[in-house]
Amino acid sequence: MRIVLGGLLLALGAGMAVSASAAAPAQLRGAFDIPAGEQIPARCEATLQSLRAHVAALEAIPPGKVSATTLLAGWNRFILDAYAIAGPLGLAAETHPDKATRAAAEACTLKLSAFDSEYLQSEALFRVVKAAQGNDAIERNALSRILEDFESRGIGLAPERRARLREIFARIDLLSQEFNRNVRDASTQLAYSAQALEGVPASYLERLAKDSNGNYLVGLDYPDRDAVLVNARSEETRKRFFIEFQRRGGERNLAILNEVNALRKELAALFDQPSFAAWQLRTSMAGSPASVDRFLADMQNATKEIELADIALLRDAKRKATGQADASLARWDVDFYDNLLKRERFSVDPSEVRKHFPTEPTVAWLLDVSSHLYGLKFRPNAQLPRWHDDVRAYDVIDGRTGQYLSSFYLDLFPRDGKYKHAAAFPVRPVSLAAGSTPVSVMVSNFSRDGFNQDEVETLFHEFGHILHGVLSQTRYAMEAGTAVRRDYVESPSMMFQEWPWRPEVTRRFSMACASCKPIDAKLIARLQAASHFGKGFWFARQNFYARFDMALAGPQPGEALAVWRTLEAQTPLGTVDGTMPPASFGHLLGGYAAGYYGYMWSMAIGLDMLTAFGKDAMNPKVGMRYRQTILERGGEVPPAELVEQFLGRKPDNRAFFSRIAGKR
């Protein structure tokens, strides 16, 4: 559930450009080049030389000749040329099946990221940008954001501070890569007997390898997690898996996180800021740690009693199932008994839900819903290059004009060496000024046995990011698609994940799969009720993650695992000895440091925007207005203004807190 940004993070936003443009031949649209591993170093160096020439040309603009339009055209071209390599390699580093290609891609992205500090600390370039005066709101917004990037890279600091800042950014980039690699490349397998895995679906077990003793070998990917923690009847099996899953990344990642937190504190001090959170949040919607703390405190107060009620229900279910009147609920029990209660109360069983949402028809349904709502056509394009046989590619066509808009890829299933979560990779941005068309890639780790309820919501969530990227119609690449404020970027996704359980949406499932068993209204009502069941615990957990993140970004970060244990010990289920969850908390090193609260902040915005659809989530008129007002504008208009334009009023948190309270 995150947006992944490649190298050139601050300056270049969330997108990437290649040679294909709106005028390119149809077979080239959406194509991008991932060089072979041995070709990457030379391509990387040639790109950096070209980019330095771009910068030199911009620096050479005489003071009296600076025009915002001309400057931004040159800056836009510079960004597109940079992303022609940074976007594909940012994707390859996390998804390419060849380990050598992943390593070479990582090495190049480090050089590209270091280049951020190089050109954003150029006083000559800064003077040129500062001299430009925007002719309209879009130009003024673009120039303002570029100046923000200069300030973030230390243009206003003394030379010695500037030099230290470059070292800090370079070190954090290197450590972040190692942290994510340690999680991504983990190959731990747990051996379980058939008896220990009683309750786990046979379809899952059939695909597992066995050791020499006939035991099943279970990995630590998300389909493994869901199969074991949701279904295994043995508490000892669940406990063992839970602890190992929460140890991914290991001691080394804890050391990395601690070093990064110390570096971030030092970074903030270079800017005379009291904390990394204060430095990071100055350009966010929230604006300050105090604003975030107030939001999280309100949320914590709203969830407190509901969380306790949810835990009591799960504890009572365990006591009933085990016959132990004094049984306590452990963290490794939550998913199992949540599933048990959903089966009992709502007749919702994940294995049965998968049968209703087989993989191919569910993807087709997602595309049908999106095409109807936003006036689009999606066409599979087998001619586009792929990095694995599982990957599928599509072109996006405007339904009214027939114009090609963009392309996207779906990389849905787990494999060795692949990014372990679910994310949208913006590989190339749109730029109307340059004729660049966007490409985005959805990366996930779904089961091949169809989608359970959580996976359906995740599918829609991540596709919300894809739509934000591929429907963008911004003038400049730096403001394309998901290149928005971090505490706003999840809003379109948080909204779209609400779609699957609306009856008017699921009625379209038969259009995508005429041979599938119809999804009747009663089932949808049960699924919708089940999706809200236990959400008090879920909201409280999200609040905990955000508070932990803010603590690490605060004035005194502390040692990551000690902070985690201290905060988690104050929660109703306490903390689990032997685990080290921060070691795999990739958001903290993936752009969400002092920003994890943004998921809930964005959810509040998303649920507020959802109210515009009323009782008909498939209303194409509202959908088109949403596409044009929100999705197409990317970051070229401040998010609060966009949301107000769409809603016709100022946004508020009423729908969010109503959802926490269990109201729909």
N, C-alpha and C positions, 0 to 999 in steps of 0.2 A: 504493500500500500504506500508506495512512495514514487516520486519522480526522481529519476536518476539524471544528473547533469554531468557531462563529461568534463574534460579539461576546459580551460579558459572560463571558469565558472562565473566569476564576478562580472566580467566585462561582456561576455558573449551570450549570457542568458541560457535559454533552453532550446537549442535547435542546431541544425547542421545543414550545410549546402554542398551539393555536388554539381557536376557539369550539366546534368539534365535540368531543363527549365520548362516553363509553360509551353514554349514553342518547340520543344524537343520532340523527336519521333516517339510515337506511342510506346514502342517497346523499351525506350529508355526512361520514360517517366517512372519515378519511384525507385529507379536503380541507384545503388551506391556501391562503392568499391571498398572491400576489405582486402588489403594487400596480404599476400602470403607472408608468414613470419619473417623470412629472410629478407624480404623486400622492404619491411617497415622502417628500419633505421635510415636507409638512404632516402626514402620518401619523406620521412620526418624531417631530416636535415634540409632537404630541398624546400619543403614547405616553410620552415622557419626562416630560411634565407629570403624567400619571397615575401613573407610577412614583415620582415625587417625593412624590406624595400618599400612596402606599403606605408609603414610608419614614417620612414624618412621622407617620403613624398608628402605626407600630411604635415609633418613638422616644417617642411620648407615653404608652406603657404605664407606669403607675406602678410603681415598684420593688417594692412589696408585692403587685402583681397579676400578676407575671410567671409564666406557666405554660409549661413546655416544649411541651406539646401545643398550646396556643393560639398561642404564638409561631411554632412550626413550621408551623401551618396558615396563618398570615398570610404567613410567608416563602415557603411553597410557592405561594400564590396570586400573590405578587409575581413569583416566578420564571416562572410560567406566563404571566402577562400580558406580561412582558418578552420571552419567547421567541416570543410570538405574532407579533412582527414581526422579531426578530433571527434566528430560524431560517430563515424564508423568504428574508429578504434576504441572509443569509450564503450560501445556495444560489444566489440570483439573481446575486450578485456574481461567482460563478465559472462559471455555466452559462447565464445568460440570453442568447438570441441578439441582443437589442437592446443596443447599446453604451451608450446613454443610461441604460437601466435598470440596467446593471451599474455605471455610474459613480454613479448616485444611491444604489444599494444600498451601495456602498463608503462613500460619505459618511455614510450613516446608521449603518453599523456602527462607524465611528470614534467617532461621538457616543455610541453605546451603550457602547462599550468605555471611553470616558472616564468615563462614568457609574459604572463599576466603582469607580474611585478615589474618586469623590464619596461614594458611600454607604458604602464600606468604610473610609473614613477618618472616618466620623461617630462621635464619641465617645459621643454619646447612644445611638445604635443599638448600639454595641459594649457599653455597660453593660447594656442590656436583654438582649442575647444571652448575655452572660457570667453574668447572674443566673439564667438558666434552668437547671434540673436535670432531665436526662432521666429518664423513668420506665421505659424499657426500653433494650435494647442498640441498637435502631435509632435511637431519639431521641438517645441519647448519641453515637452515631457521627455523626449529622447535625449536632448542635451542635458537635462537635469539628472537623468539616470546615469549618463556617462560620467558626469562630474561626481556623482555619488561613488562610482567605481574608482575614480582617481583618489578620492578622499579615503576610501576603504583600503587602498594599497599604500597610503601614507604620503601622498604628494605634499601634504601640509606639514610633515614632520621634518625635524632636523636631519641632516645627512646620516649621522651615526644611527639614529633611530630607524631611518628608512632602511639602512643596510641590515639591521637586526630583524626588521619586519620581513624582509625578503627571506632571510634564513628561517624564520619561524614558519612562514607559509610553505616553504619547500619541505621542511621537516614534517609538518602536519600532513602534507600531501603524501609523502613517502610512507608515513606511519598508517595513514588511512588505507592506502592500498594493501599494506601487509595485513591489517586488521580484517579487511573484507576478504582477502585471499585465504586467510586462516579459517574463516567460516565456510567460504565457497568450496574449498578443496578438501574439507574434512571428509574422511572415508571410514569413520568408525562404524562398525557393525556389531550388533548385539545378537548373541546366540540364544534362541528360545526353543524349548520343546513344543511339540504340538499341544500338549496339555496346558502349558503356560500361556499359549495364545488362544485358548478356548474363547469363543465369542467374536474373534476377529474374522471378517468376511473371507470365505473360501476363495473368492475371485482375487483377493489381495495375496493370500498365501500361495496361490498357484504360481505367481510370478517370482517368488523369492528363491534365492539359491539356498543350498543346505551345506553344512559343514560335514566333516568325515563321520560325525556321530549321528547324522540325520537331523540335527537341529536347524531350524530356520534362521537365516541371517537377516536381521532387520537393520536398515540404515536409519539415518537421522534427518531425512527430508520431510517436508510437510505432509505428503501422503502417508508416510510411515507414522508420523505423529498422530494424524487423525485416525488411522487404522487401529493403533494400539491404545491411545488414551481414551478414545471414545468407546471402544468395543471390548477390550480385554477384560474378562471377568475377574481375573486374578489381580488383587490389589498389589501384590509383590511385583508382578509384571509391570503394572502401570508405574509404580514407584521407581523401579529400576530405570525404566525408559525415561521418565520425567527428569530424574537427576542427570542422566547422561545427556539428554537433550539440552538441559540448562547448563551444561558444561562446555558446549561448543565454543571454539575459539581458545579455550584454555587459559592457563596462567599468563602466557605471552600476551594475549589480547588485553588482559587486565593491566599489565604493565604498560602496554601501548596507550590504553585509555587514560591512565594516570599521567603519563608523560604529555599527552595531547592537552589534557586539562590544565596542566601547569603552563604549557606553552600558550594556551588561550588566555590564561590569566596575565601572563607577561605581555601578550599582544595588547590586551585592553589597557594595561598600564602605560604602554608606549603612547597611547592616545589620551592618557590622563582620565581614563574611564574607570569606575570603581569595580567593574566586573565584565566578564566576557558577554554576559546577557545584556548589560547596558549598552555595550558597543554593538552587538549584533542586532538588537531590537530597535535601534534608533531609526531605521528605515522601514520597519514593518508596519502593518496596520495597527498593531497593539501599541507600538511606539516606545514602550518602556517596561522593565520588569514589574513595576508596581501595577500596571494595567493587567499584565498576565496573572500576577498573583491574585488580584481581585477576582478575575474571571475563574481561576482554579478554585479559589476559596468558595465562591458562590456555587460552583459545580460540586465541590466536595460536600457542602451542606445539603445540597439537593439530593445527593446519592446516598448519604450516610444510612438513613433508616431503610431505604429500599435495598441496599446491599445486604444489610443484616437480615432482612426478611428473605432474600434469595438464598443466603447461606443456610438459614434455618430450614428452608424447604429441602435443600440438597442434603443437609445433615440428617433430617428425618427420613429421607428416602434411603440413605445408607443404613440407618438403624433398622429400618423395616426390611431391607434386602438381606442384611447380614444376621438379623436376629440379635444384634448386640445393642442393648438399650442405652449404653453409655458410649457408643462409637462416636468418635469425633471426625470431622471432615478435614481431609488433607488436600493440598493443592493438586495432587495427582488424581484426586477423586472427582474434581469439578466437572470435567468434560464427560466422564462416564455417567454420573448421576444426572447431569443436565440432560444427556441423551435419554436416559431411562425415564425421566419425568416427561420429556417431550413425547416419548412413545406412549406413555400411559395417559397423559392429559390430552394430547392433540393427535394421537395416532400418527406421529411423525417419526419415522425410523430412517436414519441417514442412508442405509443400504437400500431401502425402498424408494427414498427420494431420488437416489442415483438412477433407478430404473425409469423414473418419470422424466429425468433430464439427461438422456444419453448425450454423449459429447457432441457429435456432429449436428444433430437437430437443435441442440441448445445454442451452439454458436450461430447456426442459421437463424434461430429465433432472435438472438441479440441483434443481428444485422438487420433483420426485418423490422424490428421495433425501432431501431435507430434510423433506418431509411425512411419509414413512414413519418416519424416524429419530426425529422429535420429536413425532409425533402431531398433525399439522397438515393443513389444507386451504388451498390458495392459489387464490383466485378472481380472474381478471382483472376490473378495474373500469373500464370505459370512461367512466364518468360523472365520474371525478375529473379536475380541471383539470390540463392539462399545459402546459409552457413550450416544447415543441418536438414536432414530429410523431414523432420517433424515440422519445420517452419513452413507457413503458408503466407501468401502475399495477396493483397487486394488493391484495386484502384478505387478511388472515391470519385463519383460523377454527380454533378448537380442534376437533380431530378427534373427540374424545369427547363434548363437550357441545354443539358447534355454536355456541358463543359467539364473537362477533366480538372479536378481540384487537387488531388493529392494521392498518396499511397500509404498503406500501413501493413505491418507484418504481425502475425501471431505466432509466438513460440511458447507453447502451452505446457509442455510436459517436462518433468525432471530428467536430468542426466548428469553424469560425472563432470565436475569442473564448471558447472553452470551456476549462476546466481541463484540463491536458495529461496528468495521470497517472491513477491509479485511486484512488478514495477512497469512503468512506461518510460521508454528511452526515446527522447526526442532526437532523432538522428539528423534531421535537416529541417530548418525553419522556412516558413514562407517569407517572401518579401515581394510585395506588389511592385515596389520601386525597381527591383532588379529582375523580376520575372521568375523568381525561385518558388518552386512548389514544395510543400512539406512532406516529410516522411517520419512516421513514428513507429515504434516497435513495442508490442506488449510482450513482456516476459513473465512467465508464471510457472508454477510447479503443481499443476492439477493432476488428479488421478485420471487414469485412462478408462476407468469404469463408469464414466458419467460424473455429473456434478452433485455434490451434496448441497445442503442449503447454504452453508457459509461460502462454498465455492461459487455458487450462482451469484451471490451478492458481490463477491470479489471480482468475478468476471465482469459484471456491470460497472463496478467501481473503476477498475483499471481501464475499461473501455471509455469511461468518462474522461480520463486523461487523454486517451488516444484522440477522441473527438475534439478535445480542446486544442490539440496540436494540429490535426489534419484539416480542421475547418477554419483555422485562423486565416485572417485576411488583412494582416497588418502591413503597413507601409515598409517598416524596417525589420530586419531579421532579429535584432536585439530585443524586440518587444513581441516576438511571435509566440503564439500558443501559450505554453506553460511558463514563459518567462515573466512571471508575475510575482507579487509579494508572497513570501513563503507561507504566511499564515492565511493566504487566500487560495493557494494553488490546489488544495484538496477540495475546494467547494463544489466544482462541477462533478467530481467523482462521488463525493458524499451524497450529493443530490441524486445522481443516477443510480446508485446502489439501492435506492428506495423503489425502483421500478418493478423488479421481478414479482413482487407479491401483490401487485394491484390487479384486480380481476380483469380490467379492461386491457391489461398488458398480457396476461397469461392466456386470454382468449385467442390471441394471435399465434399461440404455439402450434396449433393444428395447421396453420398456413405454412409453417416451416417444416412440419413433419406430419403429413397426412396419415402415415402408417402408425404413428405413435399413439399410445393410449391417451385419450383425451384427459386434460387436466380439469377436473370438474371444480365448480365454485366452492364446494365444501372443502376440498383438499386445499385450495388456495387460502380459504379462511383459516384453516388449521395451520398452514405454513406461515401465514402472516402473524397469527397469534403466537406461534412458536418462535418467530424471529424476534418478538418483543419480550418473550419469556426470559428471565435471567439477565435482562439488560442492566439491572441495577448493579450487579456484580461487574459486568463488562464496563459500564461507565466509570465505576470506581477504579477499576484497574487502569483504564486510560488516564484517569486523573493522577493515579500514582506514577505512571510512566512520565507524565509531563512534569510532576513535581520533582521527581528524581533528576530529570534532565535539567530543570531550572536550578536545582541544588548544585549540580556539577558546574553549571555556568555562573554560579554566584561568586561573591567576593572571596569566599574561602571554600574552594571546591571539595577538599577532603579526598580520601582514598575511595575509589569508585565502589568497590565491593562493601567496604565498611559503611558508606553512605546508604547503599542499597539495603543492607541488612538492618540498619537503624530505622530507616523509613518503613521497610516492609514489616518489621517486628511490631509496628504500631497498627498494622492492619488486622482485621478479624482473623485471618488464617495464618498470620505470622510468616516467618521466613523458614526456608528449608536448608538445613545444614548440608554441606557438600556440593551445593550448586553455586554457579557463578554467572547468573543471567547477564550482567553487564558485558561479559566477554563476547556475546553474540548480538548485542544491541546495536545493530548496524546503523540505525538512524542517527546515532550520536556522531558517527564519522561519515555520514552520507548526506550532509547538508541540512540536517534537522537539529543540530546542537542549538540549545536555547530556542528551539522551534517545534518541539514535539507537541506542545500545546496546540499548535496550528491545526492538528487533526480535528480537535473538538471545536476550536474557533471556526474552522472551515465548515464543520458539520452544522454549526449554528447558522451560518450563512446559507448553506445548502438547503436545510430544512425550511428556512425562511423563503428562499426562492421557490421551493416546491409548492408553497401555498398559492402561487400564481396559476398553477395548473388546476386548482380546485379539485373536483371529483373526477376529472378526466385527464389522466396522465398521458393519454395518447392524442390530445388535441393538437393537430398539426399547426394551427395558427399560433398558439402559444409557443409551440416548439420552434417554429420559424423565428418568432420574435426573440426567443432565448438564444437561438443560434446566432442571429444577427447582432444582438445586444451584448451577449456575454462571450460566446465561443469565438466569434470572429474577431473580437477586439483585442484579445490577448492582454498585453501589458501596456498598450499605448494610451490607456485611460486609467486613472487610479481606480482600484477595485470598488471602493465605497461608492464612487460615482456611477460605475457600471451597474451595481446592484440596485441602487436607487432608481436609475433609469428603467431597469427591468421591472421592478416592483411598483413604480409610481409613488413610492414613499421611502422614507428612511428605513434601513434594515433594523431589525431588533432580534432579541434572543427568545422571544416567547415560544416559538415552535420548538426550539431546542429544549428548554426546560419543561415544556409540556411532554416531550418525548421521554425525558428522564423520569418523569412522574408516571409513565406508563400509558399516557394518552396518545392517540394517533393523530 
